Amino acid sequence: MTNLIRAEMFKLQRNKTFWVLLLTIIVLSTLLHYLIIIDWWQINETSFDTAGLSELNALSIFTVPLFFNLIVSTLAGFFISIEFSQSGVIKNQVISGNKRSTIFMAKSFIFSLGAIVVTILIPLVTAIILVILTGHGDIIDSSNLMYLGRAYGLFTLQFLGYTAIIMLLSIITDDSGKTIIISILFTIVMYAVEKLSKPPLIEMVYENSIFQQFSEVFKYTMTKGEIIKSMLIGVVTIIIVTLCGVFYFNRKEIK
């Protein structure tokens, strides 16, 4: 398992798509936060406003599934799905004697790690650095640090559930283009479910899904019950979807 993880990490470090996404998000996050800090651009009524962190309002963009799906699905398409192509990478790993479940878990771990770095870590770090450099570092006090820690800790848990879904989708389609297109359509459908009226059963399922939690976790105040519920939703989603991925990968015909 350790050797497989090292191999996947090596491939991620050499993956051009990963570095393009990384540099793009660094530039985009820096630009958006700078425009907000100098009051050239405004995003109002965000959870960060409520917490007294208006200078970090641009972070709200990176927490919207419709946006971060573009990052996650692109990385999945050109890091996971592409290995099912004629390059034969997956086939060689299976032939070498590694268990399929171990291969899947190693790929899923490194893919999720890469997605977290690009989608969560980079925007947050660039935002904090820019706020400090522009003389607004006083807003990063202990209270706000606790809020950011709690919010992003829970968000990362839900995000891991989302990356597990995209990982499963990428091995089902085994094509980078299909992975990106289908994941975008899937996210649009979930957005429509959120905004449109729906039957009670679907509403109950949605309200207890990671998609509802993506916004819930950024509320300035959360009860212990809400925090526990959020953690359970994230953990259960990760476990169920990962087990489905292992089950499918074990039975998938690899050409």
Backbone bond lengths (Angstrom), bond angles and torsions (degrees), N, CA, C in turn:
res aa  C-N    CA-C-N  psi(-1)  N-CA   C-N-CA  omega(-1)  CA-C   N-CA-C  phi
1 M - - - 1.463 - - 1.530 111.10 -
2 T 1.332 115.83 -43.98 1.467 120.39 -179.39 1.523 111.38 -61.44
3 N 1.325 116.55 -43.08 1.467 120.64 179.57 1.521 111.29 -64.54
4 L 1.336 116.38 -38.27 1.463 120.17 178.55 1.526 110.73 -65.98
5 I 1.310 116.70 -40.91 1.467 120.59 178.55 1.526 110.31 -63.70
6 R 1.331 116.51 -42.01 1.469 120.14 177.48 1.521 110.82 -62.71
7 A 1.327 116.20 -40.43 1.466 120.39 179.45 1.525 110.94 -64.59
8 E 1.343 116.42 -42.24 1.462 120.50 179.30 1.525 111.04 -67.39
9 M 1.320 116.73 -37.99 1.462 120.61 177.48 1.526 110.72 -64.06
10 F 1.317 116.18 -40.36 1.464 121.05 177.81 1.527 110.10 -62.20
11 K 1.339 116.22 -42.19 1.465 120.07 179.62 1.527 111.14 -66.90
12 L 1.336 116.56 -37.30 1.464 119.61 178.57 1.522 110.60 -64.77
13 Q 1.323 116.12 -41.23 1.461 120.60 -179.53 1.524 111.84 -65.68
14 R 1.318 117.10 -25.04 1.469 120.98 179.63 1.527 112.17 -99.47
15 N 1.324 116.40 1.84 1.461 120.63 -177.83 1.531 110.18 -80.20
16 K 1.327 117.02 117.14 1.464 121.43 -176.52 1.525 111.77 -64.36
17 T 1.335 116.52 -36.68 1.463 120.08 -179.83 1.521 111.14 -61.35
18 F 1.328 116.62 -41.06 1.464 121.10 179.19 1.525 110.52 -59.49
19 W 1.317 117.54 -45.46 1.467 120.76 -177.72 1.521 111.94 -71.28
20 V 1.329 117.13 -34.56 1.468 119.91 176.07 1.526 109.74 -64.36
21 L 1.333 116.37 -45.50 1.462 120.63 177.97 1.525 110.99 -61.94
22 L 1.317 116.13 -42.64 1.464 121.29 -178.93 1.526 111.32 -60.44
23 L 1.320 116.35 -50.37 1.465 120.84 -179.19 1.524 111.30 -66.15
24 T 1.333 116.67 -38.51 1.466 120.83 178.91 1.520 111.31 -61.69
25 I 1.331 116.57 -45.08 1.462 120.63 -178.85 1.530 111.27 -69.24
26 I 1.327 117.40 -35.90 1.473 119.85 176.11 1.529 110.17 -59.78
27 V 1.333 115.93 -48.40 1.469 120.84 -179.24 1.525 110.51 -65.60
28 L 1.333 116.74 -46.80 1.467 121.12 -177.34 1.529 111.46 -63.78
29 S 1.321 116.42 -45.56 1.465 120.37 -179.52 1.526 111.05 -63.91
30 T 1.316 116.26 -43.50 1.468 120.39 179.18 1.522 110.97 -61.55
31 L 1.327 116.20 -45.06 1.465 121.03 -179.12 1.525 111.53 -63.65
32 L 1.330 116.79 -49.25 1.465 120.69 -177.18 1.528 111.62 -62.74
33 H 1.325 116.47 -43.47 1.461 119.19 -179.92 1.534 111.61 -67.59
34 Y 1.310 116.74 -37.60 1.466 120.01 179.19 1.528 110.61 -64.80
35 L 1.331 116.98 -42.60 1.466 120.88 179.63 1.522 111.38 -62.75
36 I 1.322 116.46 -35.87 1.468 120.03 178.73 1.526 110.88 -73.34
37 I 1.313 116.78 -41.42 1.469 120.66 -178.83 1.528 111.86 -63.20
38 I 1.347 117.37 -36.73 1.473 120.08 179.97 1.532 111.81 -88.54
39 D 1.346 116.46 7.54 1.474 123.25 177.77 1.524 113.79 64.62
40 W 1.331 116.74 22.33 1.465 119.46 175.84 1.528 110.49 -78.56
41 W 1.330 115.83 -26.12 1.469 122.17 -178.67 1.523 108.47 -136.74
42 Q 1.324 116.35 143.81 1.456 120.09 -177.26 1.533 111.23 -125.76
43 I 1.330 115.59 137.33 1.466 122.42 167.81 1.520 105.61 -125.95
44 N 1.324 116.40 116.81 1.452 119.91 -173.11 1.528 112.32 -108.62
45 E 1.324 114.85 163.38 1.465 123.91 174.89 1.529 112.73 58.34
46 T 1.303 116.22 42.16 1.461 120.38 174.66 1.529 109.20 -97.80
47 S 1.323 115.77 168.39 1.463 120.52 176.84 1.524 111.14 -64.18
48 F 1.328 116.30 -29.68 1.465 120.27 178.94 1.527 110.94 -69.72
49 D 1.336 117.01 -32.13 1.463 120.91 173.74 1.524 110.43 -59.34
50 T 1.324 115.03 -47.30 1.463 120.83 -178.99 1.523 111.56 -59.82
51 A 1.329 115.67 -34.87 1.468 120.81 -178.49 1.524 112.50 -83.38
52 G 1.337 117.20 -0.48 1.458 120.22 -177.90 1.513 112.71 78.05
53 L 1.329 115.74 25.82 1.468 121.21 -178.82 1.529 110.37 -120.11
54 S 1.323 115.95 49.69 1.467 120.79 -176.35 1.521 112.56 -58.86
55 E 1.329 116.48 -29.70 1.471 120.29 179.52 1.524 111.95 -65.90
56 L 1.326 116.77 -16.61 1.466 121.05 -179.94 1.527 112.37 -101.64
57 N 1.328 116.80 14.21 1.466 120.38 -175.64 1.522 113.91 -57.67
58 A 1.324 117.62 -28.66 1.470 120.29 -179.58 1.523 111.54 -63.85
59 L 1.330 117.03 -21.53 1.469 119.93 178.31 1.522 111.47 -62.00
60 S 1.338 116.46 -26.95 1.463 119.78 -178.55 1.523 111.74 -61.52
61 I 1.327 117.09 -28.39 1.470 120.78 178.33 1.521 110.59 -64.17
62 F 1.326 116.47 -39.76 1.459 121.26 -175.77 1.525 113.07 -78.35
63 T 1.331 116.98 -3.07 1.465 120.20 178.56 1.523 112.27 -104.02
64 V 1.327 116.54 2.93 1.469 121.46 179.83 1.530 109.38 -90.90
65 P 1.342 118.12 123.90 1.476 120.82 -178.22 1.523 114.36 -53.61
66 L 1.335 117.27 -38.29 1.460 119.72 -179.87 1.523 111.72 -60.30
67 F 1.349 116.36 -29.16 1.465 119.71 179.12 1.520 111.48 -88.17
68 F 1.347 117.24 -54.67 1.468 117.70 -173.55 1.527 112.69 -70.23
69 N 1.349 116.87 -15.31 1.465 118.56 174.21 1.522 111.16 -62.94
70 L 1.337 116.71 -34.20 1.463 120.22 179.49 1.527 110.76 -60.93
71 I 1.324 116.11 -35.01 1.465 121.01 178.86 1.520 110.59 -74.83
72 V 1.332 115.34 -51.06 1.467 120.87 -175.02 1.521 111.82 -64.94
73 S 1.323 117.35 -45.14 1.465 120.38 -177.80 1.525 111.56 -67.92
74 T 1.332 117.07 -36.19 1.470 120.16 177.62 1.518 110.69 -65.11
75 L 1.330 116.33 -43.57 1.465 120.10 177.64 1.525 110.83 -63.87
76 A 1.327 116.86 -41.40 1.470 120.61 178.96 1.521 111.16 -64.11
77 G 1.329 115.58 -41.91 1.454 119.67 -178.53 1.513 113.50 -63.73
78 F 1.336 116.21 -40.40 1.469 119.86 -175.14 1.528 114.00 -103.17
79 F 1.338 116.26 6.72 1.460 119.64 173.99 1.529 111.76 -120.09
80 I 1.337 116.72 -34.91 1.466 120.97 -178.36 1.526 111.60 -104.10
81 S 1.340 116.45 -61.37 1.471 120.52 -173.70 1.518 112.91 -59.34
82 I 1.327 116.45 -36.87 1.464 120.23 -176.28 1.526 112.06 -63.08
83 E 1.330 117.48 -22.71 1.465 120.57 -179.03 1.529 112.55 -74.97
84 F 1.328 116.52 -9.73 1.458 119.92 176.00 1.527 111.36 -90.04
85 S 1.324 116.42 0.12 1.460 120.88 -179.22 1.523 110.16 -76.89
86 Q 1.291 116.38 -164.28 1.465 121.59 -175.28 1.526 113.26 -69.31
87 S 1.332 117.39 -5.87 1.465 119.24 178.95 1.522 111.76 -65.28
88 G 1.332 116.65 -25.77 1.465 120.77 175.31 1.514 115.01 72.20
89 V 1.330 117.96 20.98 1.465 120.93 -177.84 1.523 111.08 -62.49
90 I 1.322 116.44 -48.45 1.468 120.63 -178.90 1.522 110.60 -62.43
91 K 1.321 116.25 -44.12 1.467 120.67 -178.87 1.523 110.83 -60.79
92 N 1.321 116.66 -42.26 1.469 120.42 179.35 1.523 111.58 -63.87
93 Q 1.335 117.01 -37.34 1.461 120.26 178.61 1.522 111.33 -65.95
94 V 1.324 116.16 -38.93 1.468 120.49 179.36 1.520 110.52 -69.15
95 I 1.332 116.12 -43.54 1.467 121.02 -179.34 1.527 111.03 -63.80
96 S 1.333 116.68 -31.40 1.467 120.27 -177.25 1.524 113.25 -69.02
97 G 1.329 116.94 -4.52 1.461 120.35 174.71 1.511 115.58 102.86
98 N 1.323 117.43 1.40 1.468 119.92 178.09 1.530 110.70 -76.20
99 K 1.310 116.40 142.59 1.455 120.25 176.50 1.521 109.60 -67.54
100 R 1.323 116.00 141.68 1.463 119.37 -179.10 1.528 111.35 -61.26
101 S 1.316 116.45 -39.68 1.465 119.74 -179.70 1.527 110.85 -61.90
102 T 1.328 116.22 -38.02 1.466 120.65 179.05 1.522 110.89 -68.49
103 I 1.326 116.44 -40.62 1.466 121.25 177.35 1.524 109.89 -60.49
104 F 1.329 115.51 -46.36 1.466 120.45 -178.91 1.522 111.08 -61.43
105 M 1.328 116.69 -46.32 1.461 120.66 -177.48 1.529 111.66 -64.12
106 A 1.334 116.81 -39.17 1.465 120.57 179.19 1.528 110.66 -64.83
107 K 1.329 116.09 -45.01 1.462 120.31 179.46 1.523 110.80 -64.95
108 S 1.335 115.84 -42.40 1.459 120.60 -179.43 1.527 111.18 -63.27
109 F 1.319 116.64 -40.87 1.466 121.42 -179.21 1.529 111.44 -63.45
110 I 1.327 116.69 -49.08 1.468 120.09 -177.61 1.523 111.08 -70.83
111 F 1.333 117.32 -37.84 1.466 120.62 176.91 1.525 110.36 -61.14
112 S 1.328 116.87 -46.02 1.462 121.04 179.35 1.521 111.00 -63.65
113 L 1.324 116.49 -40.03 1.463 121.02 178.45 1.524 110.75 -61.76
114 G 1.331 116.46 -46.09 1.461 120.88 178.59 1.519 112.03 -62.34
115 A 1.335 116.16 -41.16 1.463 120.92 179.70 1.524 111.23 -65.22
116 I 1.332 117.01 -39.50 1.469 121.30 178.57 1.526 110.83 -64.70
117 V 1.322 116.74 -43.04 1.468 120.90 -179.79 1.522 110.67 -60.16
118 V 1.331 116.61 -48.36 1.468 120.76 -175.47 1.524 112.13 -73.98
119 T 1.324 117.13 -42.62 1.462 121.04 -171.08 1.518 114.28 -88.28
120 I 1.329 117.62 -33.12 1.465 120.89 -174.97 1.523 112.38 -110.38
121 L 1.318 116.32 -54.17 1.465 120.60 -172.83 1.524 112.91 -65.99
122 I 1.331 117.30 -48.95 1.468 120.92 -176.82 1.528 112.44 -61.23
123 P 1.346 120.13 -50.64 1.471 119.16 178.19 1.526 112.99 -59.12
124 L 1.341 117.13 -41.29 1.464 120.63 -178.16 1.527 111.55 -66.97
125 V 1.315 116.71 -45.17 1.466 120.79 -178.68 1.525 111.26 -66.80
126 T 1.331 117.28 -45.10 1.471 119.85 179.47 1.526 110.69 -62.85
127 A 1.332 116.71 -36.97 1.467 120.63 179.28 1.522 110.99 -63.99
128 I 1.323 116.67 -47.84 1.466 120.73 -178.50 1.529 111.15 -64.83
129 I 1.335 116.47 -43.12 1.470 120.19 179.22 1.526 110.84 -61.68
130 L 1.339 116.51 -44.48 1.465 120.61 -178.30 1.526 111.05 -66.41
131 V 1.317 116.89 -39.28 1.468 120.90 178.15 1.529 110.41 -61.62
132 I 1.314 116.57 -42.64 1.469 120.91 179.50 1.528 111.01 -67.20
133 L 1.348 116.75 -44.22 1.465 120.98 -177.71 1.523 112.68 -65.91
134 T 1.330 117.09 -28.46 1.469 120.50 -178.84 1.530 112.37 -92.13
135 G 1.327 116.43 9.64 1.458 120.18 174.41 1.511 116.29 84.08
136 H 1.330 117.15 18.26 1.465 120.41 179.00 1.530 111.85 -110.92
137 G 1.311 116.03 22.64 1.459 120.21 -175.39 1.514 114.39 -65.12
138 D 1.356 116.71 -15.03 1.466 119.56 -178.86 1.523 112.75 -66.70
139 I 1.332 118.01 -18.07 1.470 120.05 179.42 1.527 111.26 -74.56
140 I 1.328 116.73 -17.94 1.468 120.24 -179.98 1.527 108.39 -88.32
141 D 1.335 115.81 70.53 1.463 119.80 177.66 1.529 110.10 -95.16
142 S 1.321 116.82 -178.40 1.464 120.57 -175.63 1.522 112.26 -62.76
143 S 1.331 116.54 -37.77 1.463 120.59 -179.73 1.523 111.25 -64.53
144 N 1.333 116.32 -46.08 1.463 120.41 -179.88 1.526 111.97 -70.60
145 L 1.329 116.80 -31.95 1.464 119.73 175.47 1.523 110.94 -64.85
146 M 1.334 116.51 -38.27 1.460 120.58 177.05 1.526 110.50 -65.36
147 Y 1.343 115.72 -40.51 1.466 119.77 177.57 1.523 111.19 -62.48
148 L 1.332 116.41 -48.44 1.465 120.60 -179.76 1.525 111.12 -62.98
149 G 1.329 116.79 -39.51 1.457 120.50 179.16 1.513 112.26 -63.39
150 R 1.340 115.67 -45.49 1.465 119.73 179.14 1.525 111.73 -66.98
151 A 1.339 115.94 -46.96 1.462 120.72 -177.53 1.524 111.64 -62.89
152 Y 1.333 116.85 -48.21 1.461 119.57 -177.21 1.523 112.45 -76.13
153 G 1.327 117.29 -25.85 1.459 119.33 174.08 1.517 110.99 -64.45
154 L 1.338 116.28 -47.40 1.464 120.92 178.55 1.528 111.34 -69.31
155 F 1.342 116.07 -37.80 1.464 119.26 179.08 1.526 110.89 -63.12
156 T 1.321 116.73 -41.36 1.465 120.71 179.16 1.524 111.02 -61.99
157 L 1.328 116.60 -36.53 1.460 120.77 178.17 1.528 110.62 -63.85
158 Q 1.334 116.65 -44.31 1.470 120.13 177.21 1.533 110.21 -66.81
159 F 1.319 115.50 -37.81 1.467 121.19 -179.33 1.525 110.95 -62.84
160 L 1.332 116.91 -37.06 1.467 120.49 177.02 1.523 110.79 -64.36
161 G 1.331 116.60 -34.17 1.462 119.65 174.30 1.515 111.04 -64.80
162 Y 1.340 116.05 -37.75 1.462 120.55 179.13 1.527 111.20 -68.95
163 T 1.330 117.05 -43.27 1.470 119.22 178.97 1.528 110.84 -64.25
164 A 1.341 116.81 -31.22 1.467 120.18 176.64 1.526 110.33 -64.76
165 I 1.341 116.13 -38.78 1.469 120.53 177.65 1.521 110.54 -65.04
166 I 1.326 117.04 -45.88 1.466 121.03 -179.52 1.526 110.61 -67.09
167 M 1.326 117.46 -35.46 1.467 121.65 176.03 1.522 109.91 -61.17
168 L 1.329 116.71 -46.09 1.466 121.08 178.00 1.523 110.52 -61.20
169 L 1.324 116.12 -44.12 1.463 120.68 179.48 1.521 111.42 -61.92
170 S 1.320 117.29 -38.52 1.468 121.16 -177.00 1.526 112.39 -67.37
171 I 1.345 117.35 -33.35 1.468 118.36 178.98 1.526 111.45 -83.36
172 I 1.335 116.71 -21.12 1.466 119.74 175.62 1.521 110.15 -73.69
173 T 1.331 116.65 -44.38 1.467 120.17 -177.69 1.521 111.95 -80.37
174 D 1.343 117.70 -29.69 1.478 125.91 -173.49 1.525 113.08 40.68
175 D 1.335 115.33 38.12 1.468 121.41 177.50 1.527 107.52 -149.27
176 S 1.324 116.74 128.45 1.465 120.52 -174.78 1.527 112.63 -61.82
177 G 1.326 116.83 -42.82 1.459 120.62 -179.81 1.516 112.45 -63.61
178 K 1.334 116.09 -45.91 1.468 120.43 179.29 1.524 111.19 -63.91
179 T 1.326 116.36 -39.39 1.468 120.43 179.43 1.520 110.94 -58.92
180 I 1.324 116.50 -47.05 1.466 120.99 -178.10 1.524 111.02 -66.21
181 I 1.329 116.63 -47.98 1.468 120.90 -176.54 1.527 111.42 -64.56
182 I 1.337 116.98 -48.13 1.467 120.32 -177.43 1.525 111.16 -66.44
183 S 1.326 117.37 -37.76 1.469 119.53 179.31 1.523 111.09 -67.07
184 I 1.330 116.70 -36.42 1.464 120.38 176.59 1.526 110.15 -64.62
185 L 1.332 116.23 -45.27 1.467 120.50 178.38 1.526 110.88 -61.95
186 F 1.324 116.40 -41.57 1.463 121.41 179.02 1.524 110.89 -61.17
187 T 1.321 116.89 -43.45 1.463 121.09 -179.35 1.522 111.28 -68.51
188 I 1.333 116.82 -36.76 1.468 120.75 176.63 1.523 110.24 -63.75
189 V 1.330 116.67 -41.95 1.470 121.22 178.01 1.529 110.31 -60.48
190 M 1.332 117.03 -44.64 1.463 120.46 179.70 1.529 111.01 -65.46
191 Y 1.328 117.07 -34.19 1.465 120.88 176.36 1.527 110.23 -65.93
192 A 1.347 115.74 -40.90 1.464 120.48 178.15 1.527 110.79 -64.78
193 V 1.327 116.17 -39.72 1.470 120.60 178.03 1.527 110.24 -60.70
194 E 1.336 115.65 -38.43 1.471 120.13 179.68 1.524 111.81 -66.20
195 K 1.335 116.91 -41.49 1.457 121.03 -171.56 1.531 113.73 -87.28
196 L 1.330 117.96 -30.44 1.458 121.28 -174.67 1.522 111.24 -93.07
197 S 1.339 115.39 160.10 1.464 119.88 175.31 1.523 108.87 -68.75
198 K 1.316 116.33 147.47 1.457 120.93 -173.95 1.519 110.63 -146.91
199 P 1.337 117.44 157.79 1.463 121.40 177.32 1.526 110.64 -59.96
200 P 1.328 117.81 153.43 1.475 121.68 -178.01 1.526 114.15 -53.36
201 L 1.336 117.50 -40.30 1.461 120.50 -178.03 1.524 111.19 -64.32
202 I 1.345 115.90 -47.13 1.466 120.30 179.71 1.525 110.27 -64.71
203 E 1.325 116.44 -38.02 1.462 120.12 178.49 1.525 111.18 -63.42
204 M 1.333 116.41 -40.87 1.463 120.57 179.29 1.524 110.76 -64.56
205 V 1.343 116.39 -43.15 1.462 120.79 179.63 1.523 110.33 -63.51
206 Y 1.334 116.09 -44.46 1.467 119.69 -178.46 1.526 111.22 -64.45
207 E 1.318 116.77 -41.80 1.465 120.38 -178.13 1.525 112.47 -66.76
208 N 1.318 116.26 -16.40 1.463 120.49 177.66 1.525 111.18 -112.59
209 S 1.329 115.34 31.30 1.462 121.08 -179.76 1.521 110.28 -116.57
210 I 1.323 115.67 167.53 1.464 120.11 178.56 1.524 111.37 -64.46
211 F 1.331 117.74 -26.11 1.464 120.41 -177.48 1.530 110.97 -68.03
212 Q 1.306 117.18 -36.22 1.457 120.80 174.26 1.527 110.38 -69.63
213 Q 1.327 115.87 -36.93 1.459 121.09 -176.74 1.528 113.14 -70.47
214 F 1.325 117.58 -23.94 1.466 119.92 -179.71 1.532 111.74 -55.80
215 S 1.325 116.63 -33.44 1.466 120.26 177.83 1.527 111.61 -96.22
216 E 1.323 116.95 -34.14 1.466 120.95 -177.38 1.528 112.38 -60.77
217 V 1.321 116.80 -38.01 1.475 119.98 -174.22 1.524 112.98 -67.50
218 F 1.331 117.16 -15.61 1.464 119.59 -178.85 1.529 112.80 -95.44
219 K 1.324 117.25 5.77 1.463 119.43 173.82 1.525 108.97 -61.28
220 Y 1.323 116.15 141.24 1.468 119.25 -175.38 1.526 111.70 -63.11
221 T 1.320 116.06 -37.29 1.467 119.70 177.23 1.523 109.79 -122.36
222 M 1.311 115.65 134.70 1.461 121.89 176.02 1.524 108.38 -133.70
223 T 1.323 115.42 138.87 1.459 119.34 176.77 1.524 109.54 -75.83
224 K 1.330 116.20 165.23 1.466 120.03 177.20 1.525 110.67 -60.13
225 G 1.337 115.39 -37.96 1.463 119.83 178.54 1.515 112.18 -62.60
226 E 1.340 116.96 -40.92 1.463 121.25 179.48 1.523 111.06 -67.62
227 I 1.328 116.49 -37.67 1.467 120.15 178.54 1.525 110.75 -66.25
228 I 1.329 116.17 -44.68 1.473 120.43 178.95 1.525 110.41 -63.18
229 K 1.335 116.52 -42.34 1.464 120.97 178.24 1.520 110.79 -60.04
230 S 1.324 116.40 -44.72 1.461 121.20 179.63 1.525 111.08 -61.59
231 M 1.322 116.04 -43.46 1.465 120.46 179.35 1.527 111.15 -63.18
232 L 1.325 116.31 -42.65 1.468 120.70 -179.59 1.526 111.36 -64.39
233 I 1.335 116.27 -42.98 1.468 120.17 179.40 1.522 110.41 -61.10
234 G 1.323 116.47 -44.81 1.460 120.28 179.52 1.514 112.60 -63.97
235 V 1.327 117.05 -48.55 1.470 121.57 -177.42 1.522 111.29 -64.89
236 V 1.338 117.00 -45.81 1.470 120.70 -179.52 1.524 110.71 -62.36
237 T 1.340 116.78 -41.39 1.471 120.50 178.50 1.519 111.04 -61.96
238 I 1.320 116.62 -45.86 1.468 120.86 179.67 1.524 110.87 -59.40
239 I 1.327 116.78 -47.30 1.469 121.42 -177.00 1.522 111.30 -64.32
240 I 1.340 116.69 -49.44 1.466 120.52 -176.44 1.523 111.31 -63.94
241 V 1.335 116.97 -48.77 1.471 120.24 -177.05 1.525 110.88 -67.44
242 T 1.325 117.69 -38.31 1.467 120.82 178.46 1.523 110.99 -64.66
243 L 1.324 117.37 -42.58 1.466 120.82 177.26 1.525 110.92 -62.60
244 C 1.331 116.68 -38.93 1.472 120.56 176.03 1.527 110.18 -63.16
245 G 1.332 116.14 -40.26 1.458 120.47 178.60 1.512 112.46 -63.97
246 V 1.328 116.82 -44.29 1.469 121.34 178.15 1.520 110.17 -63.25
247 F 1.334 116.31 -44.01 1.469 121.18 179.84 1.525 110.74 -59.92
248 Y 1.338 116.24 -46.59 1.471 119.64 -178.65 1.522 111.22 -67.90
249 F 1.328 117.11 -43.22 1.462 120.91 -177.74 1.526 111.38 -64.51
250 N 1.329 117.18 -34.79 1.468 121.02 178.52 1.523 112.16 -65.02
251 R 1.321 116.36 -25.61 1.464 120.75 -176.44 1.521 113.38 -108.79
252 K 1.300 116.87 -0.24 1.460 120.84 -178.20 1.521 111.29 -75.26
253 E 1.322 115.02 136.22 1.466 120.09 175.28 1.524 108.39 -78.93
254 I 1.309 116.05 120.80 1.462 121.18 -178.87 1.515 109.13 -104.74
255 K 1.323 115.56 118.36 1.466 120.00 -176.12 1.522 110.98 -88.23
